[in-house]
Amino acid sequence: MREGEGRRALITGLRGFTGVYMARELEAAGYEVLGTVMPGDATGPGVFAVDLCDRAVVAAMVEQARPDVVVHLAGIAFVGHADAEQFYRVNVAGTRNLLEALAACAHKPSCVLLASSANIYGNARVALIDEDVAPMPANDYAVSKLAMEYMARLWMDRLPIVIARPFNYTGVGQGEQFLLPKIVAHFRQGARRIELGNLAIARDFSDVRTVARSYRRLLAAAPAGGTFNICSGQSHALQSVIDMMSDIAGYRIEVHVNPAFVRANEVQTLAGSNARLAAATGPVEPVPLVETLRWMYRA
C-alpha cells in the first residue's frame, strides 16, 4: 500500500503557491486530498471556501472533512504585506480557530503540520541556524509566526502538532513580488536592467518540491511536538543568484539598488541546519538552486 492509501489529507491554502505542490505530493502518495480556499474562490468536491477568522465556518469545515492529516499553509506569507493587523488576525487567530476545531472533532488526525517560518530567527548571530537558536523576530510577519508557535503549544496535549520552519523557497508559480521569481522574470523577458533592494543579503533557498516532500515525510513520521527547519543548509548571496541567472539566460543584466526596496530591519543572512529534519525523516536531498532557477526560467 502507498503511504496515504485510505487516508484523507486536509490542506489549508490549497490553491496557494505551496498548496498546489503539496496536493500533488500527497496525491502521489495515495492520500485523498481536501482543502480550503479563500471565500469567493471556486469550490468543488473536497474544496471548502473558508475564512479562517470565522470560528463557526472553520468548525463546520473540519467536521465535514474529518482529516487524517492536516497541512496548515493558509496565512499572510509576504513579509512586505501592507496591513500588519492581518498578520496577527490570520496567522495567529485563524490558526487557533483551526486547532480548536480539530481538537473538538471526534475524528482526530495523526499529525497536524503548522507552517511557521525561519523569519522568526531574525538576525541570528550564528553561521548555521538550528532549531535551538533563540528567536529574534525583526518584522510583524515573523512576530506573528512566532506568536502562532507559542499559541499552538496550548493545544499540544490535545493534538499531534508538528511545527515546520521553512527558510526561503521558490519555484514555478510563485508570485513576482518575491525576490527570485522577480529576477527570473526579468531574464525571461530579456530585460537589460533590474531594480533590487539590499544586495548584501544571503538566503538559504530551497525548491518548493523539496519543501512539499519534507512536509509529507513529517506527516508520515508524525513526530508530535517537534519543531523542524526546512532548508538546504546552504545560503546564496543575491549576487550569486544574478550570476547563475546570467549563465542560464546567456547575458548580463544591469543591477540598480532602489532604496525604496530596502526594508527596515532586513535580515542579512539566513542559513539553516536541516540535521533534525534528516534525523526524523531521512536524507533531505535538496535540489541545487541553479536547477530550480533553470526550471523556473524554462517554464
C-alpha positions, 0 to 999 in steps of 0.5 A: 500500500502507498503511504496515504492509501485510505487516508484523507489529507486536509490542506489549508491554502490549497490553491496557494503557491505551496498548496498546489505542490503539496496536493500533488505530493500527497496525491502521489502518495495515495492520500485523498486530498481536501482543502480550503480556499479563500471565500469567493474562490471556486469550490468543488468536491473536497474544496471548502471556501473558508475564512479562517477568522470565522470560528463557526465556518472553520468548525463546520469545515473540519467536521465535514472533512474529518482529516487524517492529516492536516497541512496548515499553509493558509496565512499572510506569507509576504513579509512586505504585506501592507496591513500588519493587523492581518498578520496577527488576525490570520496567522495567529487567530485563524490558526487557533480557530483551526486547532480548536476545531480539530481538537473538538472533532471526534475524528482526530488526525495523526499529525497536524503540520503548522507552517511557521517560518525561519523569519522568526530567527531574525538576525541570528548571530550564528553561521548555521541556524538550528532549531535551538537558536533563540528567536529574534523576530525583526518584522510583524510577519515573523512576530506573528509566526512566532506568536502562532508557535507559542499559541499552538503549544496550548493545544499540544496535549490535545493534538499531534502538532508538528511545527515546520520552519521553512527558510526561503523557497521558490519555484514555478508559480510563485508570485513576482513580488518575491525576490527570485521569481522577480529576477527570473522574470526579468531574464525571461523577458530579456530585460537589460536592467533590474531594480533590487533592494539590499544586495548584501543579503544571503538566503538559504533557498530551497525548491518548493518540491523539496519543501512539499516532500519534507512536509509529507515525510513529517506527516508520515513520521508524525513526530508530535511536538517537534519543531523542524527547519526546512532548508538546504543548509546552504545560503546564496548571496543575491549576487550569486543568484544574478550570476547563475541567472546570467549563465542560464539566460546567456547575458548580463543584466544591469543591477540598480539598488532602489532604496525604496526596496530596502526594508527596515530591519532586513535580515542579512543572512539566513542559513539553516541546519536541516540535521533534525529534519534528516534525523526524523525523516531521512536524507533531505536531498535538496535540489541545487538552486541553479536547477530550480532557477533553470526550471523556473526560467524554462517554464 
